[in-house]
Amino acid sequence: MCLISFESEVNNIRKQYEAQGFEVVIPKTNILAEFPVAWVDKNVQANGTEKAAKAYLNWLYSPQAQTIITDFYYRVNNPEVMDKLKDKFPQTELFRVEDQFWLLAGSDENPLRQRRRTGQTVGGGALSKCSQYRQDVCCPALP
């Protein structure tokens, strides 16, 4: 049996079912999975939560929070935190999909890119609907 998934998911499954002896193989090159945080001015202003939102964002990128995040097998961008956890995270070359597959992801001939730019939904999911209405927020890299 083989499971292909995000590194964090595979390691959490291995930890949860430790007695079953799952082997985890991390490829030498791997996709960089980024989880961005969004600040929405109108929501913050409407709810009066600017101070709390700023405090959360400042804490989220602190060494303490970044270390907690690695407890769930997520790689973080803090080099000092990652340096302390070399044994937990094997050396791998991470790449962005758009950098590696630019002919597909970034090309104007790519049908998915054309649909997103013209406001057509791809699959009708939440992100598709979001990009249809607020492309500047969801898909800022697209012209």
Buried (B, 14 or more C-beta within 10 A) or exposed (E): EEEEEEBBEBBBBBEEEEEEEBEEEEEEEBBBEEEEEEEEEEEBEEEEEEEEBEEEEEEEEEEEBBBBBBEEBBBBEBEEBBEEEEEEBEEBEEEEEEEEBEEEBBEEEBEEBEBBBEEEBBEEEEEBEBBBEEBEEBBEEEE
